[in-house]
Amino acid sequence: MSLYSPLSAPTDVRLRPATVDDADLLAGWDREPHVIACSTDDPDADVAFGGIVWREELAAQSPVSFYRIAEVDGRPIGVMQVIDPRREPEHYWGDIEPDLRALDIWIGPKDALGQGYGTRMMTLAINDCFADPAVTAIVIDPLASNTDAHRFYRRLGFEPVGRRMFGEDDCLVHRLTRERWEAGS
Ligand SMILES: CC(C)(COP(=O)(O)OP(=O)(O)OC[C@H]1O[C@@H](n2cnc3c(N)ncnc32)[C@H](O)[C@@H]1OP(=O)(O)O)[C@@H](O)C(=O)NCCC(=O)NCCS
């Protein structure tokens, strides 16, 4: 068990590939206030991620940018994005070193927050990323204002490396090295 796992980590969280059939599910979660709040500092926003068109986003998945749906006993409760930030075509991370992965995560239904599911999802995804021996570190870009998420990531071993603007989003980039993850496992 990872040192970073909570005392009562659920064991029944499963990550499966997302498909275009998940578009309505994700669009519904985009209306949840906690999902909107993690995607923008705009207090007037009423939808997360600028109203992303999930059917198109999911259809465009590739080996360098894809989504996973987390399920607990068959119920979808969250989603993760996994990208190779150097190779994904939108170059969201700009000029960045090779052999990294970038993750994003959110829990959809409000009643699934704070149950340990996010920790379990991250543990599964981090292990998947580092299963590729070339991957040296994982980066993540929570809004600088999302201090709850910072605490969550730090508990997993991520360390803040600096503020950075992504478009209009003021973020605090965090990084988890392979060495640190393996030392905590
Ligand atoms: C961040 C998130 C994925 C963590 O998953 P989770 O299942 O709620 O987390 P766990 O139960 O494993 O761990 C609880 C910790 O999550 C963090 N957390 C972040 N946002 C939270 C929220 N809205 N509700 C509860 N916990 C939250 C806290 O650090 C909390 O620890 P605390 O008890 O010290 O406050 C989830 O809370 C979430 O989806 N939050 C909203 C979206 C978001 O902020 N995503 C990150 C974008 S960078």
The ligand as a Gaussian input file, in Angstrom:
#p B3LYP/6-31G(d) Opt

LIG

0 1
 C       -9.834000      16.828000      -5.927000
 C      -10.690000      15.552000      -5.979000
 C      -10.461000      14.826000      -7.291000
 C      -10.255000      14.653000      -4.822000
 O      -11.041000      13.484000      -4.874000
 P      -11.842000      13.032000      -3.575000
 O      -12.362000      11.664000      -3.811000
 O      -12.810000      14.067000      -3.198000
 O      -10.637000      13.030000      -2.524000
 P      -10.333000      11.985000      -1.386000
 O      -11.583000      11.633000      -0.657000
 O       -9.487000      10.893000      -1.912000
 O       -9.432000      12.919000      -0.470000
 C      -10.045000      14.056000       0.168000
 C       -9.255000      15.267000      -0.142000
 O       -9.539000      15.753000      -1.424000
 C       -9.393000      17.165000      -1.457000
 N      -10.540000      17.831000      -2.023000
 C      -10.408000      18.703000      -3.045000
 N      -11.597000      19.176000      -3.387000
 C      -12.512000      18.605000      -2.567000
 C      -13.923000      18.704000      -2.469000
 N      -14.635000      19.533000      -3.277000
 N      -14.545000      17.964000      -1.538000
 C      -13.844000      17.141000      -0.730000
 N      -12.496000      16.989000      -0.795000
 C      -11.836000      17.730000      -1.714000
 C       -9.106000      17.605000      -0.045000
 O       -7.686000      17.737000       0.047000
 C       -9.560000      16.433000       0.772000
 O       -8.805000      16.321000       1.917000
 P       -9.197000      17.105000       3.271000
 O      -10.066000      16.153000       4.008000
 O       -7.882000      17.355000       3.901000
 O       -9.940000      18.352000       2.907000
 C      -12.192000      15.839000      -5.800000
 O      -12.410000      16.386000      -4.524000
 C      -12.767000      16.757000      -6.853000
 O      -13.175000      16.297000      -7.889000
 N      -12.815000      18.056000      -6.543000
 C      -13.387000      19.017000      -7.441000
 C      -12.644000      19.060000      -8.752000
 C      -11.177000      19.377000      -8.566000
 O      -10.813000      20.256000      -7.799000
 N      -10.335000      18.643000      -9.308000
 C       -8.921000      18.909000      -9.350000
 C       -8.672000      19.759000     -10.551000
 S       -6.965000      20.182000     -10.660000

